[in-house]
């Protein structure tokens, strides 16, 4: 705890704590050589971490290839906010990016169980199925996301990619046309699409 005359006179010490926590969160984003243990303990000590803070802190860890810290952070957030769909999705993404595909699938299924109308959870579940080589399950999952939200552009994109990867070129082209329709011919998702035939779209 800080021992300082001016600090002791402050009426709102929590605001100082929050700013110290924010300072070290910014350092996490800027520095690759930070003492991660020290920064982590300082942030959790000085900040009253809420579910959004856990999500942002976990993503910062993951973006800096600190996957284990990211997993622990999302899990801590879920202890305080069980069933939070954003934290569950980020936990699942981190499992998948760590190569723990079955844990990712289980986490996204839990997110869907908690929130049956969450297209992002279906989208991430579909991506995980595809990475496991379960392409038909992936297709069905992306379609389910689209049924929930007919303008769910990321799910159309992932559905098209799945069709492309299993050489269903006409289905992939149909998805491209649908994306162009939904985005009024301005869809960054398909700028680098290449069909298996080698044709650029």
VMD Tcl script that draws the C-alpha trace (Angstrom):
set ca {
  {0.00 0.00 0.00}
  {1.22 3.50 -0.80}
  {2.65 5.43 2.20}
  {2.72 9.09 1.36}
  {1.48 12.22 3.14}
  {-0.51 13.49 0.15}
  {-1.96 10.06 -0.48}
  {-3.12 9.75 3.13}
  {-4.99 13.05 2.78}
  {-6.89 11.93 -0.31}
  {-10.59 11.40 0.18}
  {-10.88 9.13 -2.89}
  {-8.07 6.58 -2.72}
  {-9.98 4.16 -4.97}
  {-9.54 6.53 -7.90}
  {-5.76 6.49 -7.36}
  {-5.81 2.70 -7.24}
  {-7.80 2.55 -10.45}
  {-5.34 4.83 -12.23}
  {-2.37 2.77 -11.07}
  {-4.09 -0.34 -12.38}
  {-4.86 1.35 -15.69}
  {-1.26 2.52 -16.00}
  {0.06 -1.03 -15.73}
  {-2.61 -2.31 -18.13}
  {-1.32 0.15 -20.71}
  {2.24 -1.03 -20.03}
  {1.11 -4.58 -20.77}
  {-0.01 -3.42 -24.23}
  {3.18 -1.45 -24.92}
  {6.00 -3.60 -23.57}
  {7.21 -7.04 -24.60}
  {9.76 -7.20 -21.76}
  {7.49 -6.44 -18.84}
  {7.64 -8.42 -15.61}
  {4.30 -10.17 -16.21}
  {3.99 -11.52 -12.66}
  {4.52 -8.07 -11.15}
  {2.16 -6.33 -13.57}
  {-0.54 -8.94 -13.05}
  {-0.39 -8.70 -9.26}
  {-0.37 -4.89 -9.34}
  {-3.39 -4.69 -11.66}
  {-5.42 -7.15 -9.61}
  {-4.37 -5.47 -6.34}
  {-5.08 -1.88 -7.27}
  {-8.11 -2.26 -9.54}
  {-11.55 -3.41 -8.57}
  {-11.63 -5.62 -11.62}
  {-15.04 -6.08 -13.23}
  {-16.14 -8.45 -15.97}
  {-15.20 -5.96 -18.71}
  {-11.76 -5.44 -17.14}
  {-11.18 -9.20 -17.00}
  {-12.11 -9.44 -20.66}
  {-9.80 -6.62 -21.75}
  {-6.94 -7.84 -19.54}
  {-7.32 -11.40 -20.84}
  {-7.27 -10.20 -24.45}
  {-4.14 -8.16 -23.73}
  {-2.41 -11.26 -22.39}
  {-3.51 -13.33 -25.39}
  {-2.36 -10.68 -27.86}
  {1.05 -10.82 -26.18}
  {1.17 -14.64 -26.43}
  {0.63 -15.05 -22.69}
  {-2.04 -17.70 -23.25}
  {-1.94 -19.29 -19.80}
  {-2.38 -15.89 -18.12}
  {-5.21 -15.12 -20.53}
  {-6.96 -18.39 -19.67}
  {-6.63 -17.75 -15.94}
  {-7.91 -14.18 -16.33}
  {-11.03 -15.21 -18.27}
  {-11.65 -17.98 -15.74}
  {-11.38 -15.48 -12.86}
  {-13.87 -13.24 -14.63}
  {-16.29 -16.15 -15.02}
  {-16.03 -16.91 -11.31}
  {-17.38 -13.41 -10.68}
  {-19.81 -13.43 -13.61}
  {-20.84 -17.06 -14.35}
  {-22.32 -17.56 -17.79}
  {-21.05 -14.24 -19.17}
  {-21.15 -14.89 -22.90}
  {-18.34 -12.47 -23.81}
  {-15.94 -14.02 -21.30}
  {-16.95 -17.54 -22.39}
  {-16.33 -16.70 -26.04}
  {-12.91 -15.18 -25.30}
  {-12.01 -18.18 -23.13}
  {-13.00 -20.50 -25.98}
  {-10.99 -18.50 -28.52}
  {-7.95 -18.68 -26.25}
  {-8.32 -22.46 -25.88}
  {-8.55 -22.77 -29.66}
  {-5.54 -20.56 -30.31}
  {-3.64 -22.68 -27.77}
  {-4.49 -25.82 -29.76}
  {-6.97 -27.07 -27.14}
  {-9.76 -27.58 -29.64}
  {-12.05 -29.83 -27.61}
  {-11.91 -27.45 -24.64}
  {-12.75 -24.63 -27.05}
  {-15.75 -26.55 -28.40}
  {-16.97 -27.39 -24.89}
  {-16.67 -23.72 -23.89}
  {-18.61 -22.45 -26.89}
  {-21.31 -25.08 -26.28}
  {-21.58 -23.80 -22.71}
  {-21.87 -20.22 -24.03}
  {-24.70 -21.34 -26.33}
  {-26.38 -23.20 -23.48}
  {-26.31 -19.98 -21.44}
  {-27.27 -17.75 -24.37}
  {-29.06 -19.70 -27.11}
  {-29.41 -16.64 -29.36}
  {-25.72 -15.58 -29.50}
  {-24.50 -15.71 -33.14}
  {-20.84 -14.97 -32.18}
  {-20.79 -18.14 -30.02}
  {-22.14 -20.22 -32.90}
  {-19.63 -18.59 -35.23}
  {-16.66 -19.42 -33.00}
  {-18.01 -22.95 -32.42}
  {-18.19 -23.45 -36.18}
  {-14.62 -22.27 -36.63}
  {-13.49 -24.72 -33.96}
  {-15.33 -27.60 -35.64}
  {-13.66 -26.70 -38.93}
  {-10.21 -26.70 -37.34}
  {-11.02 -30.17 -35.99}
  {-11.86 -31.29 -39.53}
  {-15.58 -31.61 -38.69}
  {-16.69 -29.61 -41.71}
  {-20.35 -30.66 -41.83}
  {-20.79 -29.72 -38.17}
  {-19.11 -26.41 -38.97}
  {-21.48 -25.78 -41.88}
  {-24.54 -26.61 -39.79}
  {-23.33 -24.32 -37.00}
  {-22.70 -21.34 -39.29}
  {-26.15 -21.85 -40.80}
  {-27.67 -21.84 -37.33}
  {-25.98 -18.50 -36.57}
  {-27.41 -17.10 -39.82}
  {-30.91 -18.34 -38.95}
  {-30.68 -16.47 -35.65}
  {-29.36 -13.33 -37.33}
  {-29.90 -13.28 -41.11}
  {-27.38 -10.46 -41.64}
  {-24.63 -12.16 -39.59}
  {-21.82 -11.34 -42.04}
  {-18.96 -13.11 -40.16}
  {-20.94 -16.39 -40.26}
  {-21.59 -16.06 -43.99}
  {-17.87 -15.46 -44.44}
  {-16.89 -18.53 -42.38}
  {-19.52 -20.64 -44.15}
  {-18.08 -19.61 -47.51}
  {-14.54 -20.40 -46.38}
  {-15.68 -23.86 -45.25}
  {-17.35 -24.55 -48.60}
  {-14.20 -23.40 -50.36}
  {-11.97 -25.65 -48.27}
  {-14.05 -28.74 -49.09}
  {-14.16 -27.82 -52.80}
  {-17.86 -26.95 -52.92}
  {-17.06 -24.07 -55.24}
  {-20.60 -23.23 -56.34}
  {-21.78 -23.00 -52.73}
  {-18.78 -20.78 -51.97}
  {-19.62 -18.52 -54.92}
  {-23.25 -18.30 -53.76}
  {-22.02 -17.12 -50.35}
  {-19.79 -14.51 -52.00}
  {-22.79 -13.19 -53.91}
  {-24.84 -13.10 -50.70}
  {-22.09 -11.20 -48.89}
  {-21.93 -8.66 -51.71}
  {-25.69 -8.26 -51.51}
  {-25.63 -7.77 -47.74}
  {-22.78 -5.26 -47.86}
  {-23.87 -3.45 -51.03}
  {-20.82 -4.69 -52.95}
  {-18.41 -3.43 -50.30}
  {-17.26 -6.47 -48.36}
  {-13.67 -6.52 -47.04}
  {-14.11 -10.17 -45.99}
  {-13.81 -11.50 -49.55}
  {-11.04 -9.30 -50.93}
  {-8.48 -12.13 -50.64}
  {-10.69 -15.12 -51.31}
  {-9.11 -17.70 -53.61}
  {-11.17 -20.70 -54.69}
  {-9.41 -24.10 -54.82}
  {-9.24 -23.81 -58.62}
  {-6.85 -20.89 -58.12}
  {-9.37 -18.29 -59.29}
  {-9.13 -15.00 -57.43}
  {-12.35 -13.34 -56.29}
}
mol new
graphics top color blue
foreach p $ca { graphics top sphere $p radius 0.5 }
foreach p [lrange $ca 0 end-1] q [lrange $ca 1 end] { graphics top cylinder $p $q radius 0.2 }
display resetview
